[in-house]
């Protein structure tokens, strides 16, 4: 409120008393995310908490009704009698307090006040060109949210600002891998390995790229290097066994899978791949035992059932 009083939830979200749920959601999204008020995006913890609290109340019809009754008692001079029947989107200008009607909640952060031409919502704040660590943190946040395009731009900024940081190259490669840009991803992982050749994840994900591109010889080399750092890492053992299967070195593939099974005896993929390897090496009895183990772990697995039917017909 004015004169130093605490703002109401409507003023925090910059929406009218009669604003519908859609505009409340749009204002919340624009303020917290697009305007980067979220703490993970560099915003204020107190500001983000106020926005979250306002949204949690105003987006719940029962809580909002109770809140309006409370405002009627504490602020009798305000008009709370108008029913919530209007469907227009309304944003209140923080400068001149004019109500601005808009058609929808898209692009709210770019809209200007009809009276004073001030920006209705804070502009989207981009990372400072000298702040590589902030760009990296924002990239991680967006990566976790599945927003790969925006995450990619943040990681590219971090790499551009500090090109000798292996971690930045690694996460740029991870983002490119998720977007199926395998050639670019390989370059990023190679840069990470060149800067820090002892990191397990750098070699593992470089092997993943080689595997996706069917470069099995290179994949075997990178997965083997990763295993020197973590000798009992089951996903690496599984991938390496799969590589040896593709190059028809069935004996090594079986040894790796048996080693992985000792580590994770309840992992379905280990038994199904072991069954396929035994089947390729013409050991149908061992293949049948492997698929029966897989069936015990997941009786409804269609892949396992298909191979069990094939072996049962022979």
N, C-alpha and C positions, 0 to 999 in steps of 0.2 A: 504493500500500500504506500501512499504518498506520506510525506513528512516523516520519513524514517521508519514507518511501520512495516511489519513483515508483509511480503507480497502474498496474495492469495494464489491458489493453485492455477486459477485461470490466467493470472498475470505472469506466473512463471512460464507457462506454455504459450503465452501471448495469444490466447484465444478468447472469444466472446463467451458470455454466460450461456448463450443459446447455441453454441457450436455443437455439431453432432459428433458421433464417435469417430467417423472417418477423418474429419479435420483434426481432431485431437491426436489421432494416431499419426497423421501426416506431420503435424507440428512437432510431436515427440521425436519422430524419426529425423526430421530436419535439424532440430536443435541438438540432439544428443549425438547423432552420427555424422550427418553431412557437415554440421558446423564444428565437429570434432570437440564437443564438450565431454566426451567420454574420457575417463582418466587414462585408458590405454592408448588413446589418440592424442594425449598431451593436454587434456582439459582439466578443469578443477574438480576435485573430489566433492567439495561442497555443492558446486553448481550441478554436477551430475546427480548427486543424491536428491537435490530439490526437484530436478526434472523427473527423476524416477518416481519420487513420492507423489508428485502432482499427477503423473500419468496413471499410477496405480489406483488413485482415488477416482479420477475423472473417467477412467475407462470402465469402472465397475458401477452399473446403474444404482445399486443399493447404497454403496459407499458415497457415490456422488449426491444422491438424494439427502443422505444424512449430513453431508458436508454443506450442502446448500442451506439446510435448516440451521446449522451452526452459524453460517455466515449471516443469515437473517437476524439472528439474535445479537451477534457481535458487531455487525455493520448495518444498522437499521436504515441508514441513509441511502444505501445502495438499492437498486431496483432488481428484485429477485422474483417478481410476480409474473413475468412473461413466460408462457409455457414453452417447453422444448419441442416445438413443432417445425421450426424453420430448417431447411435442408441446405442452405447456402454455406459454403466454406467461408469462415471469417477469420482474419488475422488482425490484431490490433497493433498499430504502429507504435514502437517503443519511444519515438520522438514526439509525435504530436497527438497520440492517442486516438487517431482516426480509425474507424472500422473499415477494413478493406475486404470486399467480397470478391472471391475468385471462383473459378469453375470447378477445379479439382485440386488435389494435393500434390500434383507433380510439379517439380521445379520451384517449390516454395522458396528455396534459398536464393533464387534469382529475382524474386518479385520486389517491386518498389511501391512505396506508399503513393496512393493517388493524390494526396494533398501536398506533402512536403518532399516527395520523391526520395525519401530515405529508404534504405534497404530494410525490408520487413524482418528478415532473419539474419543473424550474423553470417558473413561470407565464409565459405568453406576454406579452412586453413590448411595449407599445404606445408610439408616439412621444409624447414630452412635449408638452403643449399649447402650450408656448412655443417649441418647436424646429421651425420651419417647414422649415428646410433638411434636417433629418433625415427628416421626413415626405416631402419631395420625393425624396430619395435612395432611400428605401424604395419609393416609388411607381414610380420608374424601374426598379428591380430587378424588381419584380413585373410591370411592363409588359413587360419583356424576356422574362420567363418565361411570358407569356401569361395571367397571373392577373388578368384585367381587373376583376373585382368588388372585390378587395382593393386593387388599384392605384387604382381610382376613389376609394375612401375615403381613401387617403393623399393623393392630389392635392387632394381636396376640403378636407382638413385644412390642407394647405399654403396653398391659396387663402384659406381662412377666417382663417388666422393672419397672412398677409401679402397682402392683396388688391391691393396696388399693384405686384406682381411680374408682369410680362407673361409670363415664361417659365412660371410656374405655371398661368396661365390657358390657355396654349397646350397644355401637356401634359394638362391636364384635358380640353380639347377633343379631343386625339388619342385619349385613352382613351374618351371618349363616342362618337367616330366609330367606333372599333373595335367598340363595343357597339351600333352602329346607332341611337344616340340623336341623330339629326341636329339636331333643334331645339335641344337643350341644347348640342350641340357648336357650333352656329353662335353662340350667345350667348357661349360661352367664347372662340371665335376673335375675335369682335367686340370683346370686352374686351381681348384681347391686342393687337389692331390699334390700339385707342384709346390703350393705354398706350405702345406702340412702333410707330408706323406705318411704319417703315423696314425692318422685318425681312421678308426674302423668304418664309420658311416660313409666317409668319402669313397673308399674302395667298394663298399657294399653297393652303394647307389650307382657307381660307375659300372659295376657288374650288372646291375639291373638294366641300365641303358643298353649295354652290349647284348644282354639277353633279349630285350625287346626288339633290337635290330638284327637278331639272329647271328650275332658275331660271337659264336660259342667259344672259340679259342681265346678271345680277349676276355670274355666273361669268366672262363675258368681261371685265367690268370688273376683277375681282380677278386673273385670270390676266394681263391686260395690265399691271397694276401690278406683279405679280411679275416679269414679263419686263423691266421697266425696271431692276430690280436685277440680274437674271441673264438677259441677252438671248439667250444660246445654250443655255438649259436645255431639253433635249429633252423630258422629260416635260411641262413646261409648254406647250411648243409643240404637242405632241400633243394635250393636253387643250383648248387654245384652238382648234386646228384642228377638233376634234370638236364644240366649241360652235358654231363658225361653220357646220359641216355641219348641225347640228340646226336652225339658224335659216335654212338654205338660202342662205348666202353662200358659194357653192362656190369662187369665185375667191380669196377670202382664205384659205380652208381649204387650197387647193392651194399657195399661196405659203408658208404656214407649214410645211406638210409638206415641201416642197422644201428649205426652210431647215433643218429638223430632220434631213433625210436627209444634207445636207452635213456635219452634226455627227456623226451616227451612221448611216453607210451600211449597217450590218449589222443594223439593228433591224427585226424582222419587222412589228411593229404599224404602223410608219410606212407601209410599202408596202401593207399590206392596207387601211388607212384611205384611203390615196391612191387605191387602186383603186375603193373604194366611192364616194368623192367623184366620181371621173371617171365612174363608172357612173351616178350620180344626175344628173350634168350631161350625159348622153347622149354622152359621148366614149368609145365602146367600145374604140377602138384604144388610147388611152392607158391605159384601165383594164386591158386585156389585158397591156400591157407592165408595168404595176405589179404585177399578180398573178404574172407570170412571174418578176419580180425576187424576189417573196416566196417563190416556189417554190424558187428557187436557195438561199435562206437556210434554208428548212425544207421539204424535199420532201414530208413526211408531214403537214403542217398541213391539217387537215380543212376549215377555213374557206376557205383558199386554193384547195384542190382543188374545193370546191363551186362557187365563183365561176368558176373556170377551165372547169368543165364547162358552166356556164350560158352563158358567152361562146362556148364551142366549138360549142354547139348553134345559135347565132344565125347 
